[in-house]
Amino acid sequence: MQNVTLPAKLKPPYLLGLLCLIPLVGAFVGLGLLLLGLFKYKDKLVALVGAFGILFTFGIYSFFFYYMKHGDLSKKGFAEISQMQLDNLTKDIEFFKLQHGRYPDNLLELAKDDQFAPIYDPIQSVQGRQDTYFIYQKTNDKYILYSLGQDGIHNTKDDLYPRIAVSDSSKIGLIHE
């Protein structure tokens, strides 16, 4: 007679749980381990490692999304983008005057004439505020243009104004505050 050996009980793949430390991949591996732990191996430790993998990925991504919206680096980046767009918007407004002989009454009029004019303030948009346009006020043959900055409040130290290098500022209608 031949000796027939029965297969030993399979050991749960505990080391596979190390993949749970890789964000995103860890969520899928965690889901697999959770299901294997509950249904195939009936092992609570494997199920816990799987649940940890899912929660770890969720926690890492939640942190990154929160930091990207509220972190100092993100705020500084959006302020730089707003500054560049303000500078370009000033040029667009001045070009509008060259074409039409007057300044636009509002930024929407400028956008109708130039669909690529950057009339939206990135800082306000990322903060989720209702009014996301740059502040533009036409007064006779001059205008005021600025961004409300991070706090979204008029006339505070974080407001952004266009940086225009012009040797004779009387040639443009921008009123510097």
C-alpha positions in Angstrom: 0.0 0.0 0.0 1.1 3.5 -0.8 1.2 6.2 1.8 -1.3 8.9 0.9 -0.6 12.1 2.6 -3.4 14.6 3.1 -2.6 18.2 2.3 -1.8 20.2 5.4 -4.2 23.0 6.3 -3.2 26.0 4.2 -1.7 28.8 6.2 -3.3 32.3 5.7 -1.1 34.7 3.7 -0.1 37.0 6.6 2.9 38.4 4.7 0.7 39.6 1.9 -0.5 42.1 4.4 2.7 44.1 3.9 1.3 45.2 0.6 -1.4 47.0 2.5 1.2 49.6 3.3 1.2 50.7 -0.3 -1.6 53.3 -0.8 -4.3 52.3 -3.3 -2.7 48.9 -3.9 -3.2 48.3 -0.2 -7.0 48.9 -0.5 -7.4 46.2 -3.1 -5.1 43.8 -1.2 -6.9 44.7 2.0 -10.3 43.9 0.4 -8.9 40.5 -0.8 -7.5 39.7 2.6 -10.7 40.7 4.4 -12.7 38.4 2.2 -10.2 35.6 2.5 -10.1 36.0 6.3 -13.8 36.0 6.6 -14.8 33.3 4.1 -11.9 31.0 3.2 -9.6 30.9 6.2 -12.1 32.0 8.8 -9.1 33.8 10.5 -9.8 37.0 12.3 -6.2 38.2 12.1 -6.2 38.1 8.3 -9.6 39.9 8.2 -8.1 42.6 10.5 -5.0 43.0 8.4 -7.3 43.4 5.3 -9.5 46.0 7.1 -6.3 47.9 8.1 -5.2 48.0 4.5 -8.5 49.5 3.4 -8.5 52.1 6.3 -4.8 52.9 5.8 -5.3 53.8 2.1 -8.4 55.8 3.0 -6.5 57.7 5.7 -3.5 58.5 3.5 -5.7 59.8 0.6 -7.9 61.8 3.0 -4.8 63.4 4.4 -3.4 64.3 0.9 -6.7 65.7 -0.3 -7.1 67.8 2.9 -3.5 69.1 2.7 -3.9 69.9 -1.0 -6.9 72.1 -0.2 -5.9 73.6 3.1 -2.1 73.4 3.3 0.3 76.3 3.1 2.1 75.0 0.0 -1.2 74.8 -1.8 -2.3 78.3 -0.8 1.0 79.7 -1.9 0.7 78.0 -5.2 -2.8 79.2 -5.9 -1.7 82.8 -4.9 1.1 82.6 -7.5 -1.4 81.4 -10.1 -3.7 84.2 -9.3 -0.9 86.7 -9.5 0.1 85.5 -13.0 -3.5 85.6 -14.1 -4.0 89.1 -12.7 -1.0 90.3 -14.7 -2.3 88.7 -17.9 -5.8 90.1 -17.3 -4.4 93.6 -17.1 -2.9 93.1 -20.5 -6.2 91.7 -21.8 -8.1 94.8 -20.4 -5.7 97.2 -22.0 -5.9 95.3 -25.3 -9.7 95.5 -25.1 -9.4 99.3 -24.8 -7.1 99.4 -27.9 -9.7 97.5 -29.9 -12.9 99.2 -28.6 -11.7 102.6 -27.5 -13.0 102.1 -24.0 -12.5 99.8 -21.0 -15.0 96.9 -20.5 -17.9 97.6 -18.2 -17.3 94.3 -16.4 -15.2 91.2 -16.7 -18.0 89.3 -18.4 -18.0 91.8 -21.3 -14.2 91.1 -21.6 -14.8 87.4 -21.6 -17.4 87.7 -24.4 -14.8 89.5 -26.5 -11.9 87.2 -25.4 -13.0 83.8 -24.3 -9.5 83.0 -22.9 -9.3 86.0 -20.7 -8.6 84.8 -17.1 -11.5 86.4 -15.3 -11.8 83.7 -12.6 -9.7 84.0 -9.4 -8.1 80.6 -8.6 -7.8 81.4 -4.9 -11.5 82.1 -4.5 -12.4 79.0 -6.6 -10.3 76.6 -4.6 -11.8 78.0 -1.4 -15.3 77.2 -2.7 -16.6 80.8 -2.5 -19.6 82.0 -4.4 -18.0 85.0 -6.2 -15.0 83.6 -8.0 -14.2 86.5 -10.3 -11.3 89.0 -9.9 -12.5 92.3 -8.5 -12.9 94.8 -11.4 -14.3 98.3 -11.1 -14.4 100.7 -14.0 -14.4 104.4 -13.0 -14.6 106.8 -16.0 -11.5 106.0 -18.1 -9.6 104.1 -15.4 -10.2 100.8 -13.5 -9.3 99.0 -10.4 -8.3 95.3 -10.6 -7.3 93.0 -7.7 -7.8 89.6 -6.0 -9.3 89.2 -2.6 -6.5 86.9 -1.6 -6.8 83.9 0.8 -9.2 85.5 3.3 -11.7 86.6 0.7 -12.1 90.0 2.4 -11.7 93.4 0.6 -8.8 95.7 1.5 -6.7 93.3 3.6 -2.9 92.7 3.5 -3.3 89.5 1.5 -5.1 91.1 -1.5 -3.2 90.8 -4.8 -2.8 93.6 -7.3 -1.4 93.4 -10.8 2.4 93.8 -11.2 2.8 95.8 -14.3 6.2 97.1 -15.3 5.4 100.2 -17.3 7.8 103.2 -17.5 4.9 105.6 -17.9 1.9 104.5 -15.9 -0.2 107.3 -17.4 -0.5 105.2 -20.6 -2.6 102.6 -18.9 -5.8 102.9 -17.0 -5.0 100.7 -14.0 -5.3 102.5 -10.7 -2.8 101.2 -8.3 -4.1 101.0 -4.7 
